[in-house]
Amino acid sequence: MIKKFSFVGLVDKKTSEIWSWSINLLEKIVVPVFADLGYEYLEREVLEPESQFLSFADIKQLAEDDLIVFDLTNNQPEIFYKLAIRHILQKPVLHLIRQGTKNSLIIDGMQVLAINIDNFEEIEASRQKLKEQIYFLEQAVQVSLPYVIYLQQLLTIFAGVDTDKNKDAIFNLLNQFESINTSLNYAKEDLVVLSDQLIYRKQEPPPSPFVERRLAKVELIGMRKKEAKTSDQNNSRDETDL
């Protein structure tokens, strides 16, 4: 069965810079990577600026495509709206943004890949980042952002709560749980970084005994020269005093 992916971004022919970025992002990064991984792409899935409404075909695409790439570079409301629908459906999403562009949509748990297409090396690095993220999403058991989980919890809990006082109490408890969970996530990230640093240090080759001996010899020669210079200065002072 052929896997399908789609791209949701702004293709504005009236603004040459945006047009150039979108086309280059598709042709140099997105399409080649997905093609290598066996995905099918249809050009109709590029969002035109005139498309200010959601059709049944749009909803069907958002619900059925295996992976959808969202370009967040130009901060377009219609793109964010489609992105929210995909999030609520708990379907795999890839968030891309042009490197150096301010990300206006910062959500806990949402990874945004910064893409650079300025030269061959940057293109290859961006392709590799995208490919790794696709592998991760393909293997993920569940695709859900924290805010989606919170919404589902609120809907479930509040459905059986009859007073505003009880709702406030439950909401405060959920806020506390969220703070604890966020702290744990930060701690996990710190542990991962620390673990990577320790692994890197273990992988470093041991210093060469020959190099160590040469450095020690150079240091010893330097110390002796310094001692000799100090001794000459002291002798000179003694002769002057005489």
Backbone bond lengths (Angstrom), bond angles and torsions (degrees), N, CA, C in turn:
res aa  C-N    CA-C-N  psi(-1)  N-CA   C-N-CA  omega(-1)  CA-C   N-CA-C  phi
1 M - - - 1.467 - - 1.536 110.45 -
2 I 1.330 116.21 128.86 1.455 120.83 -178.18 1.526 110.25 -76.57
3 K 1.328 114.93 131.10 1.459 119.73 177.54 1.529 109.32 -83.44
4 K 1.331 115.21 142.96 1.460 120.22 -178.81 1.525 111.05 -113.84
5 F 1.321 114.66 141.88 1.463 119.69 171.76 1.517 108.01 -132.93
6 S 1.303 116.57 157.84 1.456 121.32 176.29 1.520 109.73 -136.85
7 F 1.308 115.01 163.31 1.466 122.59 -177.75 1.513 108.70 -122.46
8 V 1.320 116.02 127.41 1.459 121.40 176.95 1.526 107.57 -116.63
9 G 1.320 115.00 108.73 1.454 121.29 -179.94 1.507 109.01 -155.61
10 L 1.305 116.38 176.00 1.458 120.46 -176.65 1.513 110.07 -98.71
11 V 1.328 116.28 120.29 1.458 121.46 174.72 1.525 106.74 -111.70
12 D 1.321 115.91 98.11 1.461 121.37 -175.68 1.525 109.30 -110.84
13 K 1.326 116.04 103.77 1.461 120.42 -176.87 1.528 112.03 -68.84
14 K 1.333 117.36 -16.63 1.459 120.20 -179.37 1.525 111.45 -79.33
15 T 1.321 116.54 -19.67 1.463 121.29 -179.57 1.517 107.98 -117.32
16 S 1.318 116.19 103.42 1.461 121.26 -170.66 1.527 112.77 -60.55
17 E 1.342 117.45 -36.77 1.463 119.84 -177.48 1.526 110.97 -65.39
18 I 1.336 117.07 -44.70 1.458 121.20 179.07 1.522 110.12 -65.63
19 W 1.317 115.82 -42.71 1.465 120.38 178.97 1.523 110.30 -59.58
20 S 1.326 116.53 -47.65 1.463 121.57 -179.22 1.520 111.18 -61.57
21 W 1.346 117.15 -43.48 1.460 120.43 -179.76 1.522 111.25 -62.74
22 S 1.327 117.67 -47.39 1.461 121.24 -177.07 1.523 111.77 -62.10
23 I 1.333 116.21 -45.32 1.459 120.33 -179.65 1.522 110.95 -65.44
24 N 1.323 117.58 -43.97 1.463 121.13 179.33 1.529 111.49 -64.93
25 L 1.327 116.13 -39.44 1.460 119.82 178.32 1.526 110.47 -60.96
26 L 1.327 115.68 -43.44 1.467 120.51 179.49 1.528 111.55 -67.24
27 E 1.331 116.00 -51.33 1.463 119.95 -171.12 1.525 113.36 -75.72
28 K 1.327 117.45 -33.51 1.466 119.95 -174.99 1.530 113.90 -94.69
29 I 1.336 116.46 -26.24 1.469 118.96 -174.56 1.529 111.95 -118.03
30 V 1.318 116.49 -63.88 1.467 120.95 -167.18 1.523 112.82 -66.82
31 V 1.332 117.08 -57.75 1.467 120.65 -175.13 1.531 112.35 -61.30
32 P 1.342 120.01 -46.76 1.476 119.06 179.77 1.531 113.44 -59.87
33 V 1.336 116.98 -40.85 1.462 119.84 -178.65 1.524 110.92 -65.74
34 F 1.325 116.74 -47.72 1.465 120.10 -179.19 1.530 111.37 -66.32
35 A 1.330 116.71 -35.95 1.464 119.79 178.13 1.526 110.99 -63.28
36 D 1.331 116.66 -40.49 1.469 120.79 177.85 1.531 111.73 -61.88
37 L 1.325 116.16 -29.13 1.462 120.93 -177.25 1.526 112.45 -95.51
38 G 1.333 117.15 8.03 1.454 120.54 174.02 1.514 116.19 84.60
39 Y 1.334 117.44 23.54 1.469 121.00 179.11 1.524 110.57 -94.98
40 E 1.326 115.46 151.93 1.453 122.53 175.84 1.525 109.03 -103.93
41 Y 1.344 115.74 139.64 1.460 121.02 -178.29 1.523 109.93 -127.61
42 L 1.340 116.74 137.70 1.462 122.11 176.98 1.523 109.17 -117.10
43 E 1.329 117.59 129.57 1.465 121.35 -176.10 1.521 112.84 -65.22
44 R 1.317 118.46 -22.95 1.463 120.72 -178.77 1.531 111.74 -61.48
45 E 1.338 117.08 -16.21 1.452 120.03 -173.28 1.529 113.13 -84.45
46 V 1.348 116.66 2.59 1.458 119.50 173.29 1.525 108.85 -78.01
47 L 1.309 116.17 132.92 1.467 120.96 -176.28 1.520 111.58 -82.28
48 E 1.303 116.37 123.79 1.460 121.34 174.88 1.524 109.59 -87.74
49 P 1.344 118.59 147.61 1.461 120.84 -178.23 1.525 113.31 -61.54
50 E 1.344 116.92 -25.03 1.457 119.32 -179.08 1.534 111.75 -74.12
51 S 1.341 116.82 -15.70 1.470 120.53 -176.30 1.529 109.83 -81.87
52 Q 1.305 116.50 83.58 1.455 121.64 -176.12 1.530 112.41 -94.76
53 F 1.342 117.60 4.18 1.455 119.73 -178.35 1.524 109.17 -128.76
54 L 1.327 115.32 161.91 1.460 121.72 178.38 1.517 109.13 -101.42
55 S 1.307 116.75 122.58 1.455 121.12 177.13 1.530 109.25 -94.61
56 F 1.319 115.20 172.63 1.462 119.64 175.88 1.521 110.34 -62.61
57 A 1.339 116.35 -35.95 1.460 120.57 178.12 1.527 111.37 -62.94
58 D 1.346 116.53 -38.27 1.463 120.84 177.19 1.531 111.20 -61.65
59 I 1.334 116.13 -47.99 1.464 120.71 -179.41 1.522 110.25 -62.64
60 K 1.319 116.91 -41.12 1.474 121.99 179.84 1.524 109.87 -62.21
61 Q 1.326 115.28 -42.86 1.465 120.29 179.08 1.526 111.03 -64.23
62 L 1.323 116.88 -45.86 1.461 121.11 -179.89 1.523 111.96 -61.66
63 A 1.323 116.12 -31.11 1.459 120.54 -177.04 1.522 113.13 -86.03
64 E 1.335 117.60 -29.66 1.464 119.55 -168.66 1.528 114.92 -105.39
65 D 1.318 118.87 -29.32 1.464 119.28 -176.00 1.524 110.97 -62.48
66 D 1.333 115.81 141.96 1.466 120.45 -177.03 1.529 111.89 -65.27
67 L 1.313 116.24 -40.69 1.463 121.10 178.47 1.521 108.85 -143.38
68 I 1.320 115.96 143.09 1.467 120.56 175.93 1.526 109.06 -128.02
69 V 1.322 115.09 132.32 1.460 122.00 177.77 1.518 108.70 -99.33
70 F 1.323 116.67 126.13 1.465 121.90 177.95 1.522 109.23 -112.57
71 D 1.328 115.91 123.08 1.458 121.28 175.34 1.525 108.19 -92.46
72 L 1.328 116.26 112.84 1.466 121.87 -175.91 1.526 112.52 -95.69
73 T 1.329 117.09 12.05 1.463 120.85 -172.47 1.517 113.56 -60.22
74 N 1.331 117.22 -40.33 1.470 119.91 -169.68 1.525 114.94 -101.45
75 N 1.340 117.19 7.62 1.468 122.03 173.36 1.529 113.22 53.03
76 Q 1.312 116.56 48.58 1.459 120.48 -178.57 1.528 111.15 -90.57
77 P 1.353 117.74 129.03 1.478 120.66 -178.30 1.519 113.30 -57.43
78 E 1.349 117.45 -39.10 1.464 119.05 -177.85 1.526 111.62 -65.82
79 I 1.335 116.13 -31.27 1.461 119.75 176.81 1.529 110.24 -70.31
80 F 1.337 116.35 -44.52 1.466 120.18 178.52 1.533 111.22 -62.31
81 Y 1.336 116.71 -35.80 1.466 120.75 -179.34 1.525 110.15 -64.59
82 K 1.332 116.09 -46.19 1.463 119.68 177.09 1.535 110.98 -63.40
83 L 1.312 115.72 -37.77 1.463 120.23 179.18 1.528 110.56 -62.12
84 A 1.333 117.05 -42.60 1.467 121.08 179.31 1.526 111.14 -61.71
85 I 1.334 116.54 -39.09 1.467 119.84 178.36 1.519 110.32 -63.20
86 R 1.306 115.82 -44.34 1.476 119.75 179.02 1.525 110.70 -63.25
87 H 1.332 117.39 -39.44 1.464 120.89 176.94 1.529 110.82 -61.18
88 I 1.325 116.64 -47.17 1.463 120.77 -178.36 1.536 110.93 -62.32
89 L 1.335 116.31 -34.53 1.462 120.60 177.48 1.528 112.04 -73.96
90 Q 1.342 116.21 -9.46 1.467 122.80 179.45 1.530 110.99 57.68
91 K 1.328 114.96 47.26 1.451 122.54 177.77 1.535 109.28 -107.29
92 P 1.333 117.52 152.08 1.471 120.89 -178.01 1.526 113.06 -60.00
93 V 1.332 115.24 134.50 1.464 122.03 -177.37 1.524 109.11 -135.52
94 L 1.319 115.60 141.82 1.458 121.94 171.76 1.519 108.39 -114.57
95 H 1.333 116.63 124.74 1.462 122.00 -179.12 1.528 108.77 -104.90
96 L 1.322 116.33 119.08 1.462 121.18 178.68 1.522 110.21 -117.20
97 I 1.326 114.95 152.09 1.459 120.07 176.03 1.522 108.17 -151.42
98 R 1.307 116.02 147.49 1.465 120.08 179.03 1.524 109.85 -68.34
99 Q 1.313 115.71 130.78 1.467 120.05 -178.81 1.524 110.58 -59.21
100 G 1.324 115.51 132.03 1.457 120.81 -177.58 1.508 113.66 95.08
101 T 1.351 116.84 -7.56 1.456 121.56 177.79 1.525 110.08 -91.05
102 K 1.323 116.87 138.56 1.458 120.63 178.88 1.527 110.35 -69.71
103 N 1.322 115.29 130.66 1.463 120.56 177.31 1.524 109.02 -87.58
104 S 1.330 116.33 113.37 1.469 120.85 -177.91 1.524 112.39 -89.37
105 L 1.326 116.95 -2.17 1.466 120.43 -177.18 1.522 109.01 -122.35
106 I 1.333 115.66 82.53 1.459 121.06 -178.75 1.526 108.49 -100.12
107 I 1.331 115.69 111.88 1.462 122.21 -177.82 1.519 108.57 -126.73
108 D 1.324 116.28 135.36 1.457 121.59 179.46 1.524 110.17 -57.10
109 G 1.327 116.24 127.09 1.455 121.18 178.22 1.510 114.87 88.71
110 M 1.338 118.22 -4.77 1.467 121.30 -178.20 1.521 110.20 -98.43
111 Q 1.308 116.60 111.94 1.459 121.53 179.66 1.514 110.53 -87.03
112 V 1.324 115.98 130.68 1.461 121.97 178.85 1.527 108.23 -118.38
113 L 1.330 116.29 122.88 1.456 121.26 -179.24 1.523 110.18 -87.82
114 A 1.333 116.52 123.16 1.464 121.34 176.16 1.528 108.73 -83.28
115 I 1.332 116.54 123.63 1.458 121.81 -174.32 1.525 110.53 -110.63
116 N 1.331 115.04 135.99 1.463 121.55 178.04 1.526 108.42 -126.63
117 I 1.319 117.39 129.50 1.467 121.08 179.96 1.525 110.88 -123.83
118 D 1.329 117.06 28.33 1.460 120.77 -174.97 1.529 113.40 -72.64
119 N 1.345 117.31 -31.52 1.460 119.91 -179.57 1.529 109.60 -150.31
120 F 1.318 115.85 175.39 1.468 120.88 -174.53 1.531 111.64 -60.77
121 E 1.330 116.47 -43.18 1.460 119.39 -178.15 1.529 111.23 -62.71
122 E 1.336 116.48 -42.64 1.461 120.30 179.83 1.530 111.05 -66.78
123 I 1.318 116.76 -37.79 1.466 120.70 178.31 1.526 110.40 -62.51
124 E 1.328 116.64 -45.55 1.465 120.36 179.38 1.526 111.32 -63.61
125 A 1.336 116.83 -40.29 1.465 120.74 178.57 1.524 110.83 -65.00
126 S 1.332 116.73 -41.24 1.466 120.90 179.60 1.527 110.92 -66.45
127 R 1.327 116.77 -40.06 1.462 120.14 177.18 1.529 110.73 -61.13
128 Q 1.319 116.05 -42.30 1.456 119.55 -179.10 1.524 111.33 -65.38
129 K 1.329 117.22 -41.72 1.469 120.91 177.44 1.518 111.29 -60.02
130 L 1.333 115.51 -43.93 1.461 120.75 -179.43 1.525 110.54 -65.23
131 K 1.324 116.68 -42.68 1.464 120.70 -179.22 1.526 110.87 -63.29
132 E 1.324 117.39 -41.62 1.465 120.98 178.93 1.526 110.98 -63.35
133 Q 1.335 116.44 -39.35 1.461 119.75 179.53 1.526 111.40 -68.35
134 I 1.328 117.26 -35.57 1.469 120.96 176.73 1.524 109.85 -64.92
135 Y 1.323 117.14 -44.81 1.465 120.66 177.15 1.527 110.74 -56.99
136 F 1.327 115.52 -43.46 1.462 120.19 -178.90 1.531 111.06 -61.97
137 L 1.330 116.61 -45.78 1.467 120.69 -178.70 1.522 111.47 -67.10
138 E 1.319 117.40 -35.04 1.459 120.67 179.16 1.523 111.77 -65.39
139 Q 1.321 116.57 -30.95 1.462 120.94 -177.05 1.526 112.77 -93.99
140 A 1.331 116.69 -10.16 1.468 119.95 -177.07 1.525 110.88 -67.15
141 V 1.330 115.55 134.73 1.458 120.80 178.46 1.517 110.30 -73.86
142 Q 1.336 116.61 -39.62 1.459 121.58 -179.17 1.517 109.73 -135.20
143 V 1.314 115.91 136.86 1.461 121.02 177.83 1.521 107.80 -115.91
144 S 1.313 115.70 100.87 1.462 119.15 -177.87 1.515 109.78 -154.43
145 L 1.311 116.25 132.38 1.454 121.50 177.29 1.525 109.88 -86.63
146 P 1.336 117.14 152.66 1.472 120.25 -178.59 1.519 114.24 -53.38
147 Y 1.353 117.67 -40.88 1.465 118.55 -175.55 1.525 111.34 -67.28
148 V 1.340 117.31 -29.59 1.460 120.52 176.52 1.521 110.45 -68.48
149 I 1.315 116.34 -41.93 1.470 121.13 177.82 1.520 110.09 -62.15
150 Y 1.341 116.99 -42.18 1.470 120.60 179.95 1.527 110.78 -62.89
151 L 1.327 116.67 -41.85 1.463 120.14 178.69 1.526 111.07 -60.83
152 Q 1.321 115.79 -43.64 1.464 119.38 179.26 1.526 111.17 -64.14
153 Q 1.335 116.01 -39.59 1.465 119.90 178.25 1.527 110.87 -63.63
154 L 1.326 115.79 -44.44 1.466 119.90 -179.74 1.527 111.58 -62.14
155 L 1.323 116.29 -44.09 1.461 119.91 179.70 1.523 111.43 -62.29
156 T 1.326 115.81 -41.44 1.468 120.35 -179.17 1.524 111.67 -68.34
157 I 1.325 115.88 -45.36 1.465 120.28 -175.99 1.524 111.46 -72.29
158 F 1.329 116.51 -47.14 1.458 119.74 -175.70 1.525 113.20 -68.63
159 A 1.323 116.14 -19.14 1.466 118.67 179.55 1.525 111.67 -62.11
160 G 1.335 116.79 -27.37 1.468 120.04 -178.50 1.517 113.94 -107.59
161 V 1.341 117.06 9.79 1.465 120.81 -179.21 1.525 109.17 -104.00
162 D 1.327 116.25 131.84 1.465 119.27 -172.29 1.523 114.93 -103.07
163 T 1.356 118.82 -17.90 1.471 119.35 -176.77 1.523 110.69 -120.44
164 D 1.349 114.41 153.39 1.465 119.31 178.87 1.521 111.44 -65.42
165 K 1.325 116.73 -33.05 1.467 120.88 -179.69 1.525 110.39 -62.33
166 N 1.317 115.92 -45.96 1.469 119.94 179.19 1.531 111.10 -66.08
167 K 1.328 116.45 -36.46 1.459 119.90 178.02 1.526 110.71 -63.66
168 D 1.345 116.22 -42.26 1.465 120.26 179.25 1.523 110.64 -63.71
169 A 1.321 117.07 -41.40 1.461 120.84 179.73 1.525 111.10 -62.35
170 I 1.326 116.20 -44.50 1.462 120.50 179.18 1.523 110.77 -65.74
171 F 1.335 115.67 -41.22 1.464 119.71 -179.83 1.530 110.73 -62.58
172 N 1.329 117.35 -40.28 1.463 120.86 177.76 1.522 111.58 -62.96
173 L 1.336 116.42 -40.41 1.462 120.42 177.44 1.530 111.13 -62.96
174 L 1.327 116.17 -43.18 1.459 120.14 178.62 1.529 111.24 -63.27
175 N 1.337 116.08 -36.99 1.468 119.69 176.92 1.518 111.45 -62.52
176 Q 1.344 115.81 -40.81 1.462 120.47 178.47 1.527 110.89 -64.76
177 F 1.328 116.61 -43.43 1.460 120.28 177.92 1.527 111.21 -61.84
178 E 1.342 115.22 -38.59 1.469 119.43 179.44 1.525 110.73 -64.08
179 S 1.338 117.14 -41.94 1.468 121.04 179.50 1.527 110.95 -63.23
180 I 1.331 115.57 -42.04 1.464 120.01 178.24 1.527 110.56 -63.47
181 N 1.326 116.15 -44.39 1.463 120.77 -179.63 1.521 111.48 -63.36
182 T 1.346 116.38 -40.49 1.463 120.11 178.55 1.522 110.96 -63.59
183 S 1.344 116.94 -42.33 1.461 120.76 178.21 1.523 111.33 -62.11
184 L 1.335 116.04 -40.64 1.467 120.28 178.30 1.529 111.15 -64.45
185 N 1.322 116.61 -39.36 1.465 120.15 179.05 1.522 111.25 -64.43
186 Y 1.349 116.26 -41.55 1.464 119.29 177.15 1.528 110.55 -63.00
187 A 1.339 116.40 -40.49 1.464 120.57 178.79 1.530 110.88 -63.40
188 K 1.337 116.50 -39.78 1.467 120.69 177.71 1.522 110.84 -62.75
189 E 1.346 116.35 -42.68 1.464 120.16 179.24 1.526 110.83 -62.64
190 D 1.341 116.68 -41.00 1.462 120.01 178.01 1.526 111.20 -63.74
191 L 1.334 116.79 -39.21 1.464 120.68 178.79 1.523 111.54 -65.89
192 V 1.335 116.35 -38.93 1.468 120.18 178.20 1.522 110.87 -63.23
193 V 1.343 116.07 -44.74 1.466 120.52 178.62 1.518 110.53 -61.66
194 L 1.339 116.68 -45.29 1.460 121.40 179.53 1.525 111.02 -62.37
195 S 1.338 115.98 -42.00 1.461 120.50 179.00 1.519 111.37 -62.70
196 D 1.346 116.16 -43.34 1.466 120.06 178.54 1.528 111.25 -61.97
197 Q 1.332 116.36 -39.03 1.459 120.03 179.47 1.524 111.23 -65.25
198 L 1.333 116.49 -40.97 1.467 120.66 179.27 1.524 111.04 -66.13
199 I 1.345 116.39 -41.42 1.462 120.45 178.88 1.524 110.17 -63.48
200 Y 1.346 115.79 -41.78 1.468 120.04 180.00 1.525 110.78 -62.14
201 R 1.331 116.29 -41.29 1.462 119.76 179.80 1.519 111.28 -64.54
202 K 1.344 116.77 -38.32 1.461 120.46 179.44 1.519 111.21 -66.62
203 Q 1.339 116.00 -30.69 1.456 120.34 -177.45 1.523 112.74 -81.43
204 E 1.326 117.32 -13.09 1.461 119.80 179.21 1.527 109.74 -67.00
205 P 1.342 118.43 134.70 1.462 120.83 -179.43 1.521 111.27 -64.77
206 P 1.349 117.31 143.74 1.470 119.91 179.08 1.526 110.28 -65.20
207 P 1.323 117.73 148.13 1.459 120.24 -179.75 1.523 111.56 -63.30
208 S 1.327 116.38 146.08 1.457 121.65 -179.76 1.527 110.41 -72.03
209 P 1.364 118.04 131.32 1.483 120.40 177.24 1.522 111.35 -58.45
210 F 1.348 116.06 -36.89 1.469 119.20 -179.70 1.521 110.74 -63.26
211 V 1.340 115.73 -45.19 1.468 120.05 179.33 1.519 110.31 -63.53
212 E 1.320 116.72 -40.98 1.468 119.84 179.84 1.533 110.77 -62.22
213 R 1.344 116.62 -42.25 1.470 120.02 179.73 1.526 111.05 -64.44
214 R 1.353 115.98 -40.90 1.459 119.34 179.99 1.533 110.91 -64.89
215 L 1.328 116.49 -42.03 1.461 119.82 178.91 1.523 111.15 -64.41
216 A 1.344 115.62 -40.80 1.472 119.51 178.73 1.529 110.75 -63.44
217 K 1.342 115.54 -39.06 1.461 119.35 179.48 1.517 111.45 -65.49
218 V 1.336 116.14 -43.67 1.464 120.67 178.19 1.527 110.66 -60.94
219 E 1.337 115.75 -41.79 1.467 119.75 179.19 1.526 110.87 -64.51
220 L 1.343 116.95 -40.29 1.467 120.86 179.68 1.521 110.96 -64.99
221 I 1.354 116.45 -42.51 1.464 119.81 178.45 1.521 110.46 -61.47
222 G 1.324 115.92 -41.14 1.458 119.72 178.91 1.522 112.36 -62.87
223 M 1.346 116.28 -41.29 1.465 120.51 178.85 1.525 110.92 -63.97
224 R 1.332 116.22 -41.66 1.480 119.54 -179.16 1.527 111.05 -65.89
225 K 1.343 116.49 -39.93 1.460 119.70 177.73 1.522 110.99 -62.32
226 K 1.346 115.32 -39.66 1.458 119.92 179.98 1.521 110.51 -66.61
227 E 1.348 116.65 -40.86 1.466 120.85 178.59 1.525 110.61 -64.76
228 A 1.350 116.68 -41.53 1.461 120.15 179.93 1.519 111.02 -64.07
229 K 1.319 116.15 -39.79 1.468 120.14 179.50 1.520 110.38 -65.04
230 T 1.342 116.14 -41.64 1.462 120.17 178.97 1.526 110.73 -64.06
231 S 1.344 115.45 -40.29 1.468 119.78 179.77 1.520 111.18 -64.75
232 D 1.336 118.13 -41.35 1.462 121.83 178.22 1.518 111.28 -62.56
233 Q 1.326 116.09 -39.29 1.473 119.84 179.36 1.527 110.66 -65.69
234 N 1.331 116.87 -40.27 1.472 120.66 179.22 1.518 111.11 -65.50
235 N 1.359 117.16 -42.14 1.469 120.72 178.57 1.519 110.66 -63.07
236 S 1.323 116.39 -38.21 1.459 120.33 -179.82 1.519 110.88 -64.12
237 R 1.356 115.48 -39.54 1.480 119.15 178.52 1.537 110.07 -65.30
238 D 1.350 116.89 -40.41 1.461 120.02 -178.72 1.528 111.13 -63.17
239 E 1.355 117.04 -40.78 1.451 120.06 179.22 1.518 110.51 -66.15
240 T 1.300 116.93 -36.75 1.466 119.98 179.57 1.537 110.20 -65.65
241 D 1.318 117.17 -39.96 1.452 121.08 -179.09 1.515 110.27 -66.13
242 L 1.340 117.57 -33.20 1.461 120.01 178.28 1.528 110.92 -70.49
